[in-house]
């Protein structure tokens, strides 16, 4: 979810938005890439990447964790 969407929800300009979690999508794709680079058998590759999404609205937007905070947790 873009930071602008967070602000728009808080301001009541939109009712809500989905967070597609780009950080976890990137982690999943990196894991797949590493499997390939390590020469793991194709049968072990996770070829279907599913990243859970979360819907945020005025009631739940305070629980949204910004991308930069998520990235810092990966380090």
trRosetta pair geometry for C-beta under 8 A, 3 or more apart (Angstrom, degrees):
i j d omega theta_ij theta_ji phi_ij phi_ji
1 5 4.9 -107 -178 73 95 136
1 6 6.4 106 128 -51 118 85
1 17 5.2 118 -131 115 117 121
1 18 6.8 -171 -77 100 101 36
1 19 4.0 -60 -17 -98 110 76
1 20 7.3 138 -45 12 61 67
1 56 6.7 -25 -66 27 170 129
1 64 6.9 -70 65 -146 140 132
2 5 4.8 103 62 -3 79 100
2 6 7.6 -140 101 -3 49 82
3 6 5.4 -48 -155 30 43 116
3 7 6.5 40 150 -16 69 103
3 66 7.0 27 -95 -128 97 107
4 7 5.7 -54 -151 39 35 111
4 8 6.2 36 151 -21 67 107
5 8 5.5 -54 -143 38 33 112
5 9 6.3 36 156 -21 66 102
5 14 7.0 -53 -149 57 74 144
5 17 4.2 -28 179 14 134 170
6 9 6.0 -55 -152 33 28 109
6 10 6.5 25 153 -15 63 108
6 17 8.0 -96 -62 49 46 132
6 56 7.6 -8 -107 108 72 150
6 61 6.3 141 -149 -165 74 113
6 64 5.8 -155 -115 95 116 160
6 66 7.8 -40 -43 -90 167 87
7 10 5.7 -57 -148 39 32 111
7 11 6.1 22 156 -12 67 113
8 11 5.8 -60 -141 44 29 106
8 13 4.1 -82 -160 65 83 116
8 14 4.6 36 136 14 118 104
8 17 7.8 76 72 -28 114 130
9 12 7.7 39 178 -69 29 26
9 13 7.6 -76 -56 49 21 75
9 14 5.9 -52 -79 73 61 87
9 15 7.6 5 -123 131 82 15
9 16 6.1 58 -116 -107 119 40
9 17 6.4 -114 -57 8 122 100
9 56 6.3 -5 -134 121 174 101
9 57 6.5 -157 -155 -153 121 32
9 58 6.1 -163 171 -77 88 57
9 61 4.8 169 114 -89 132 146
10 58 7.5 130 -105 -123 33 72
10 61 5.9 -151 -68 118 78 154
12 58 6.9 28 -93 -93 72 128
14 17 6.6 48 115 -47 137 98
15 57 6.0 -19 158 -133 69 104
15 58 7.5 -69 -158 -20 51 97
16 55 5.8 39 158 177 132 93
16 56 5.8 180 -154 92 89 47
16 57 3.7 -44 -86 -89 118 79
16 58 7.5 -95 -74 -15 84 61
17 55 7.5 179 95 -148 25 63
17 56 6.1 -13 61 58 69 91
18 53 4.9 10 -176 172 111 127
18 54 7.1 148 -156 76 63 35
18 55 5.4 -38 -97 -95 69 67
18 56 7.7 151 -106 15 20 74
19 53 6.2 165 76 -160 52 72
19 54 4.9 -9 50 59 107 87
19 55 7.8 -171 12 -84 75 19
19 56 6.1 53 -24 -12 108 114
19 64 6.7 167 -65 -131 147 100
20 25 7.0 12 140 -38 91 135
20 51 6.8 75 173 96 68 121
20 53 5.2 -22 -104 -107 51 107
21 24 4.4 -2 147 32 119 111
21 25 6.2 139 104 -22 75 88
21 51 5.1 -147 77 159 114 122
21 52 6.8 38 13 75 148 62
21 53 6.7 -152 3 -103 98 53
21 54 7.4 76 -45 8 108 94
22 25 5.2 -53 -143 37 38 117
22 26 6.2 42 157 -22 68 103
22 67 6.8 -5 59 -117 106 124
23 26 5.9 -57 -156 34 28 111
23 27 6.6 29 148 -19 63 105
23 67 5.9 167 -47 -145 113 81
23 70 4.4 -170 14 122 171 131
23 71 5.9 -137 -120 -69 126 70
23 74 7.2 -152 -179 -39 116 134
24 27 5.3 -47 -145 35 40 115
24 28 6.3 44 154 -21 67 102
24 51 4.9 145 102 -140 108 117
24 52 7.8 -11 95 40 156 74
24 70 7.9 -78 -37 176 79 137
25 28 5.8 -55 -152 35 30 112
25 29 6.5 25 153 -14 64 107
25 49 6.9 89 -146 149 70 128
25 51 4.6 -73 -76 -32 77 160
26 29 5.8 -56 -145 40 32 108
26 30 6.2 33 155 -21 66 107
27 30 5.7 -55 -147 37 29 113
27 31 6.4 35 153 -23 64 104
27 74 7.1 -148 -86 -117 121 133
28 31 5.7 -52 -151 31 30 113
28 32 6.7 30 151 -16 62 103
28 46 7.5 -94 -168 102 91 130
28 49 4.5 124 137 -147 134 113
28 51 6.2 -136 -6 -69 147 101
29 32 5.6 -51 -151 35 36 113
29 33 6.4 38 151 -20 66 105
29 49 6.4 6 -68 -106 70 163
30 33 5.5 -53 -147 37 34 114
30 34 6.3 35 154 -20 66 104
31 34 5.8 -53 -148 35 30 111
31 35 6.6 36 151 -23 62 102
31 46 7.0 6 111 43 114 125
32 35 5.7 -52 -154 29 33 115
32 36 6.7 30 151 -16 64 104
32 45 6.1 66 -146 -164 84 95
32 46 5.9 -109 -89 66 93 82
32 47 7.4 105 -133 -98 128 39
32 49 6.9 -76 -35 -70 139 117
33 36 5.8 -56 -154 36 34 111
33 37 6.2 27 153 -15 68 110
34 37 5.6 -56 -140 42 33 109
34 38 6.0 32 159 -19 67 109
35 38 6.0 -59 -145 38 25 108
35 40 4.6 -61 -171 41 79 133
35 44 6.5 -153 -163 108 126 96
35 45 5.1 152 117 -107 141 76
35 46 7.4 139 -11 16 162 77
36 39 7.9 40 170 -66 32 26
36 40 7.3 -72 -74 42 23 87
36 45 6.7 41 -65 -105 79 127
40 44 4.7 -88 158 75 117 129
40 45 6.7 144 95 -63 111 74
41 44 5.0 88 67 3 82 103
41 45 7.9 -134 103 -19 49 81
42 45 5.5 -38 -157 7 47 117
46 49 6.9 93 127 -80 101 67
55 60 7.7 80 106 64 64 146
56 60 5.1 -134 -138 94 66 102
56 61 4.9 94 170 -93 114 65
56 63 7.5 -158 -118 64 107 89
56 64 5.4 19 -110 -69 157 114
57 60 5.7 63 45 29 65 95
57 61 6.7 -105 98 -40 20 91
58 61 6.2 -30 -129 -1 22 118
60 63 5.3 -47 -178 30 74 116
60 64 7.6 97 131 -42 77 82
61 64 5.5 -22 -166 -9 54 119
65 69 5.2 -114 180 84 91 126
65 70 5.7 108 123 -58 114 93
66 69 5.0 92 65 7 80 104
66 70 7.2 -147 101 -6 42 89
67 70 5.5 -59 -150 37 36 112
67 71 6.2 36 155 -21 70 104
68 71 5.7 -50 -146 34 33 113
68 72 6.5 38 154 -23 63 103
69 72 5.7 -50 -150 31 32 114
69 73 6.9 37 150 -23 61 101
70 73 5.8 -53 -158 28 35 113
70 74 7.2 38 147 -24 63 101
71 74 5.7 -52 -162 23 40 115
71 75 7.4 44 147 -28 65 98
72 75 6.0 -46 -160 17 41 115
